């Protein structure tokens, strides 16, 4: 709903009046982009949320990785970050310190610096970052540009949303949660840097709108259709089992309501499978559209770094939407 409201505000800011705003409300993407000269642009983004795990250090690290990911999804380099903290007065000082330290160490690993921030008292804790980055004009990554014949590669497996929800209900196995935490803490820095020299056509990351929601953003902005096969989607250990137990987060239902009309599921796919594909992700992987030969080159570059990528869709001509096969 808020996305629709902010798009309505775009009429207040005529693009012609802001020629240096390359990416903004008129064509929403992962972050705003402002041209600063003939070669470079600044990237600005903000992201924060309530705790996804109990460990305060891990929460801070995950929140930071999630916010930094928007810069990487635009093919940028983070420069500095500001803490955005809304925390209870009664929160022990050592927990607040752990949250900020978890985030700060992620910013440091990204090659950037924490330069300040803003805090307010709030009964429900929330934390995240505002991140400023830099990008070359010739390599800005956006959701627009996927072409028929492309494939979509995803650089992290799926399942964080449902695993975290199961953990909040004390129903997740410790090893499943530990794996999800490690993936959420993993920066997308290396996955973005591995795109150097690779001819990709569209780029985003997979977060709260689910794989289907973010893939649809590429489909709609690129005016293409996507074909997916559910059996080829990479799930973290435990995710499918928790789906069978119907441990879906509320946001999965919101995503299904928002995007369901644009996804044509094969009739053999169960309710559980469909809802799992709509589950939100936290600090998910990059989603890249590129030609098959470039996809092989990108996979090789990732493998050289000890990373992986999974093909999750094929790009076809047609009305924007997704066809999900078994």
C-alpha positions in Angstrom: 0.0 0.0 0.0 2.7 2.5 0.9 4.5 1.8 -2.4 1.3 2.9 -4.2 1.0 6.0 -2.1 4.6 7.1 -2.7 4.2 6.5 -6.4 1.3 9.0 -6.3 3.7 11.6 -4.9 5.9 11.3 -7.9 3.7 13.8 -9.6 5.0 16.5 -7.3 8.5 16.1 -8.6 8.5 16.3 -12.4 11.5 14.4 -13.7 12.4 17.3 -16.1 13.0 19.5 -13.0 15.5 17.0 -11.6 17.7 15.9 -14.6 20.4 14.5 -12.3 17.9 12.1 -10.5 18.6 9.0 -12.6 16.5 6.6 -10.5 13.7 7.9 -8.2 10.0 7.7 -7.6 9.1 7.8 -11.3 10.9 4.5 -11.9 11.3 2.9 -8.4 14.2 0.6 -7.9 16.4 -0.7 -5.0 17.8 2.8 -4.3 17.8 6.4 -5.5 20.6 7.4 -7.8 21.8 11.0 -8.3 24.3 12.0 -11.0 27.2 14.1 -9.7 29.3 14.4 -12.9 29.8 12.9 -16.3 31.1 9.7 -14.9 29.8 9.0 -11.4 26.5 8.9 -9.5 25.6 8.7 -5.8 23.3 5.9 -4.5 21.2 6.5 -1.4 19.0 4.0 0.4 17.5 3.3 3.8 16.3 0.1 5.4 15.3 -1.0 8.9 13.1 -3.5 10.6 12.2 -5.2 13.8 14.3 -8.1 15.1 14.5 -11.2 13.0 16.6 -13.2 15.5 17.1 -13.0 19.3 20.9 -12.5 19.2 21.4 -8.7 19.2 24.8 -8.9 17.4 23.3 -11.1 14.6 20.3 -8.8 14.3 22.6 -5.7 13.8 24.7 -7.6 11.3 21.7 -8.9 9.3 20.1 -5.4 9.3 23.3 -3.9 8.0 23.8 -6.6 5.3 20.2 -6.1 4.2 20.6 -2.3 3.9 24.0 -2.5 2.2 22.5 -4.9 -0.3 20.5 -2.2 -2.0 23.7 -0.5 -3.0 25.1 -3.7 -4.4 21.9 -4.3 -6.3 22.6 -1.0 -8.1 26.2 -2.2 -8.8 27.5 0.4 -6.4 30.2 0.7 -3.7 29.1 1.7 -0.2 30.8 4.8 1.1 29.2 5.5 4.5 26.3 4.6 6.6 24.1 6.2 9.3 22.5 4.1 12.1 18.7 4.2 12.3 17.8 3.0 15.8 14.4 2.9 17.6 15.0 1.1 20.8 13.3 0.7 24.2 14.7 2.7 27.0 14.9 -0.4 29.1 17.1 -2.3 26.7 20.3 -3.2 28.5 23.3 -1.1 27.3 25.3 -4.3 26.3 22.5 -5.3 24.0 22.4 -1.9 22.3 26.2 -2.1 21.9 26.0 -5.5 20.4 23.4 -4.4 17.8 25.5 -1.4 16.8 28.7 -3.5 16.7 27.1 -6.2 14.5 26.1 -3.5 12.0 29.4 -1.6 12.3 31.5 -4.7 11.5 29.4 -5.4 8.4 29.9 -1.8 7.2 33.6 -2.2 7.8 33.6 -5.4 5.8 31.9 -3.5 3.0 34.8 -1.1 2.9 32.6 1.8 4.2 32.4 3.8 7.5 29.6 4.4 10.0 29.5 8.2 10.2 26.6 8.8 12.7 22.9 8.2 12.9 19.7 8.9 14.7 18.0 7.2 17.6 14.5 7.4 19.2 12.9 5.7 22.1 10.4 3.0 21.0 8.7 0.2 22.8 9.1 -2.0 19.7 12.8 -2.2 18.7 13.7 -1.3 15.1 17.1 -1.0 13.6 18.8 -0.5 10.2 20.9 1.9 8.2 20.8 4.7 5.7 23.6 4.0 3.2 25.4 6.3 0.7 27.2 4.7 -2.1 28.9 5.5 -5.4 28.6 4.0 -8.9 30.0 4.5 -12.3 27.3 5.8 -14.7 28.1 3.1 -17.2 27.5 0.2 -14.9 24.4 1.2 -12.9 22.2 -1.9 -12.4 18.4 -1.6 -12.6 15.4 -3.8 -12.8 14.8 -2.7 -16.4 16.4 -4.4 -19.3 15.9 -8.2 -19.1 15.6 -9.7 -22.6 13.9 -12.7 -24.1 16.4 -15.6 -24.1 18.0 -14.4 -20.8 18.1 -16.5 -17.7 17.7 -15.3 -14.1 20.4 -16.3 -11.6 20.0 -16.1 -7.8 23.1 -15.9 -5.6 21.6 -17.1 -2.3 19.1 -19.9 -1.5 15.6 -19.1 -0.3 13.9 -19.8 3.0 14.9 -17.2 5.5 11.4 -15.8 6.0 9.7 -19.1 6.9 12.7 -20.4 9.0 12.8 -17.2 11.1 9.0 -17.4 11.6 9.3 -21.0 12.7 12.1 -20.0 15.1 9.9 -17.3 16.6 7.4 -20.0 17.4 10.2 -22.2 18.9 9.6 -24.8 16.1 12.7 -24.4 14.1 15.6 -26.8 14.4 18.8 -25.0 15.6 20.8 -26.0 12.6 18.2 -24.7 10.2 18.2 -21.3 12.0 22.0 -21.2 12.1 22.2 -21.7 8.3 19.6 -19.0 7.7 21.5 -16.6 9.9 24.7 -17.2 8.1 23.1 -16.6 4.7 21.4 -13.4 6.0 24.7 -12.1 7.4 26.6 -12.7 4.1 27.2 -9.5 2.2 26.3 -9.3 -1.4 29.6 -7.5 -2.0 31.4 -10.4 -3.7 28.4 -11.4 -5.8 28.2 -7.8 -7.1 32.0 -7.5 -7.7 31.9 -10.8 -9.6 29.7 -9.0 -12.2 32.8 -6.9 -13.3 33.2 -7.5 -17.0 29.9 -9.5 -17.2 27.3 -8.2 -19.7 24.1 -8.4 -17.5 20.8 -6.8 -18.5 18.8 -6.4 -15.2 19.7 -6.6 -11.5 17.9 -6.5 -8.2 18.0 -8.3 -4.8 15.5 -10.6 -3.2 14.1 -9.3 0.1 10.6 -8.7 1.6 8.5 -9.0 -1.6 9.7 -12.6 -2.1 11.4 -14.2 -5.1 8.1 -13.9 -7.0 7.6 -10.2 -6.1 11.1 -9.1 -7.0 11.1 -11.2 -10.2 7.9 -9.6 -11.2 9.4 -6.2 -10.8 12.0 -7.2 -13.4 9.3 -8.7 -15.6 7.1 -5.6 -15.4 9.9 -3.0 -15.9 11.4 -5.0 -18.7 8.1 -5.9 -20.4 8.9 -9.6 -20.5 7.4 -12.9 -19.2 9.3 -15.3 -16.9 9.0 -19.0 -16.7 10.0 -20.8 -13.4 10.1 -24.4 -12.3 9.3 -24.9 -8.7 11.5 -28.0 -8.5 14.6 -26.0 -9.5 14.2 -23.3 -6.8 17.0 -23.5 -4.1 15.5 -23.9 -0.6 17.5 -23.9 2.6 17.2 -27.0 4.8 14.0 -27.0 6.7 12.1 -24.4 4.6 9.9 -27.0 2.7 9.1 -28.8 6.0 8.0 -25.6 7.7 5.8 -24.8 4.7 4.2 -28.2 5.1 3.5 -27.2 8.7 1.9 -23.9 7.4 4.3 -21.8 9.4 4.1 -18.9 7.0 4.8 -15.3 8.0 2.0 -12.8 7.5 4.0 -11.1 4.8 3.7 -14.2 2.6 -0.1 -13.7 2.4 0.4 -10.0 1.7 2.8 -10.8 -1.2 0.3 -13.4 -2.5 -2.5 -10.8 -2.5 -0.3 -8.1 -4.1 1.3 -10.3 -6.9 -0.9 -13.4 -7.1 -2.8 -12.2 -10.2 0.4 -12.0 -12.2 1.6 -15.6 -11.4 0.1 -18.5 -13.3 0.8 -21.6 -11.1 0.6 -25.1 -12.6 -2.5 -26.7 -11.1 -0.4 -29.5 -9.6 1.4 -27.1 -7.3 0.1 -27.2 -3.8 -1.0 -24.3 -1.7 2.0 -24.9 0.5 4.4 -24.6 -2.5 2.7 -21.5 -3.8 2.8 -19.7 -0.4 6.4 -20.7 0.1 7.3 -19.0 -3.2 5.6 -15.8 -1.8 7.5 -15.9 1.5 9.6 -12.8 2.2 13.4 -13.0 2.4 15.7 -11.0 4.6 19.1 -10.0 3.1 18.6 -12.3 0.2 20.8 -12.8 -2.9 21.2 -10.8 -6.0 18.8 -11.7 -8.9 20.5 -11.1 -12.2 19.2 -11.3 -15.8 21.8 -12.2 -18.4 22.3 -14.2 -21.6 23.1 -17.9 -21.1 26.8 -17.5 -22.1 27.2 -14.6 -19.8 25.5 -16.6 -17.1 28.1 -19.3 -17.4 30.9 -16.7 -17.1 29.2 -15.2 -14.0 28.9 -18.6 -12.4 32.6 -19.3 -13.1 33.5 -16.0 -11.5 31.4 -16.8 -8.4 32.9 -20.3 -8.2 36.4 -18.8 -8.1 35.3 -16.9 -5.0 33.7 -20.0 -3.4 30.2 -18.8 -4.2 27.3 -20.2 -6.2 24.3 -19.2 -8.2 21.1 -21.0 -9.1 19.1 -20.5 -12.3 15.5 -19.7 -11.2 13.8 -18.5 -14.4 14.0 -18.1 -18.1 13.0 -14.8 -19.8 10.5 -15.0 -22.6 8.5 -12.6 -24.8 5.0 -12.1 -23.6 2.8 -10.2 -21.2 4.6 -9.3 -18.0 4.1 -12.1 -15.5 5.4 -15.4 -14.2 4.4 -19.0 -15.2 5.4 -21.4 -12.5 5.8 -25.0 -13.7 6.2 -28.0 -11.3 
